[in-house]
């Protein structure tokens, strides 16, 4: 159904963001020089 398609797209976006989280956290842990 269309809802399933939307859900899959949402999951793919979540995975994309989750894969970026370590980089975002790492940049926040190190104070900018």
Buried (B, 14 or more C-beta within 10 A) or exposed (E): EEEEEEEEEEEEEEEEEEEEEEEEEEEEEEEEE
